[in-house]
């Protein structure tokens, strides 16, 4: 971002993805998507904070297509201070991600999930994965998938219930102990509700005589799993909290992932992981290409999963375009960019699936 304008908006003089200065007006990042529930949830309080109506913001934040990499972005958009406020206090938890976690806790999908198919495709290309890392969000990618293979809904809810019953710390003040006791009681109600929802789903499937899906389990699951964390002004980061704990807390306590800051993992040395997965998180970082290049120093393969640009409302600063694989192949000559959606017709058409693989070792 560059100069801050009046009312908390900032100019975007260069493409947030590649830094290119040449652009053209485009509707590829559809503004009408802002009427979707999640878009409204995030945009309304942010526009109110800068004294603008939602309609005025949509008309002011024009969308452009970068002629270098083909990605889309808004100019102007929220200043870093307003964006940070949006994700820290105005919309402090990621609705879609936490909804995915809640559903995962109490049910099995009636059919093989999209990530089931995606994992099978990825391992077909790169072989078995022993050390896996996921970037920033633990509830949309393979961490949840792997733990789901190992634990039944009953076991998942048991782990979740234990995680919400953190024992009191004797150093707490009285008001903190009271608050925690009340929070534990509410958590018990949440667990009971999730168990009831799971029972209702199973009963409905039995009434419809829905056949149980064939249990699928890969031959090899990664033995070592990590969540790589990083804070940014355009994403939730450490502030993403629900049920009395952060997503990072539940990633470790329920999904069994080790938590490491992204910067610290990089300083420990290259080639520490077999695969880094970035699921719907790259459009919530301020320097996405930097994240990709650094991830490729950590692992020989990086999987990028993003919303299709046509589904990215203006609660996003930018959206990745269909031309990005070609641009990355030119920009990173020692990296092969494979568009998995183009290769496998079973994957969703409204999502981008890009597998980056180093073709030679980097120093």
HELIX and SHEET records of a PDB file:
HELIX    1   1 UNK A    6  UNK A    8  5                                   3    
HELIX    2   2 UNK A   31  UNK A   35  5                                   5    
HELIX    3   3 UNK A   37  UNK A   49  1                                  13    
HELIX    4   4 UNK A   54  UNK A   60  1                                   7    
HELIX    5   5 UNK A   80  UNK A   85  1                                   6    
HELIX    6   6 UNK A   86  UNK A   90  3                                   5    
HELIX    7   7 UNK A   95  UNK A  106  1                                  12    
HELIX    8   8 UNK A  114  UNK A  126  1                                  13    
HELIX    9   9 UNK A  142  UNK A  150  1                                   9    
HELIX   10  10 UNK A  153  UNK A  164  1                                  12    
HELIX   11  11 UNK A  174  UNK A  207  1                                  34    
HELIX   12  12 UNK A  237  UNK A  239  5                                   3    
HELIX   13  13 UNK A  247  UNK A  253  1                                   7    
HELIX   14  14 UNK A  262  UNK A  267  1                                   6    
HELIX   15  15 UNK A  282  UNK A  284  5                                   3    
HELIX   16  16 UNK A  288  UNK A  298  1                                  11    
HELIX   17  17 UNK A  309  UNK A  311  5                                   3    
HELIX   18  18 UNK A  324  UNK A  331  1                                   8    
HELIX   19  19 UNK A  340  UNK A  343  1                                   4    
SHEET    1   A 2 UNK A   9  UNK A  10  0                                        
SHEET    2   A 2 UNK A  77  UNK A  78 -1                                        
SHEET    1   B 4 UNK A  23  UNK A  25  0                                        
SHEET    2   B 4 UNK A  62  UNK A  66 -1                                        
SHEET    3   B 4 UNK A  72  UNK A  75 -1                                        
SHEET    4   B 4 UNK A 318  UNK A 319 -1                                        
SHEET    1   C 7 UNK A 258  UNK A 261  0                                        
SHEET    2   C 7 UNK A 224  UNK A 229  1                                        
SHEET    3   C 7 UNK A 131  UNK A 135  1                                        
SHEET    4   C 7 UNK A 275  UNK A 279  1                                        
SHEET    5   C 7 UNK A 301  UNK A 307  1                                        
SHEET    6   C 7 UNK A 351  UNK A 358 -1                                        
SHEET    7   C 7 UNK A 335  UNK A 339 -1                                        
SHEET    1   D 2 UNK A 241  UNK A 242  0                                        
SHEET    2   D 2 UNK A 245  UNK A 246 -1                                        
END                                                                             
